[in-house]
């Protein structure tokens, strides 16, 4: 049995389900990780003070660093919460993608692809080099998959689709 978006929600995950039925739950895992990661990045900026992030942006030559530091913080926090909730994913993915692309080109690109660069292992611990753009591409790919493929079960978008479908059916029955 294949799950079709807009139909009733899939059953709770059980190992006896065919792969196609279990696949309907895949967006939930993407939403959890991407949403949590974005909220944590936004929270870190907020906790340190967006003005601290503004100094970084100024050093990188980004125009209006104070304004963009606040906007980035807000986009990551609100966007991350929206991703977690599966709310308005096609819409919220646009400002999130802009923030991620800006980070890719202004911060991460000069350091190459790999996010983990082992520099040294000593008796005091492991030292890593600067972070490349690998993780940014993973975030972008996950956002694209969610925006294009849908938020999946247990999401605001699924609830909204169901409510619209129910209202349409009721209108057809009355009309």
Buried (B, 14 or more C-beta within 10 A) or exposed (E): EEBEEEEEBBBEEEEEBEEEBBBBBBBBEBBEBBBEBBBEBBBEBBEEEBEEBBEBBBEEEBEEBBEBBBBBBBBBBBBBBBBBBBBBBEEBBEBBBEBBEBBBEBBBEEBBEEBEEEEEEEEEEEEEEEBBBBBBBBBBEBBEBBBEEBBBBBBBBBBBBBEEEEEEEEEEEEE
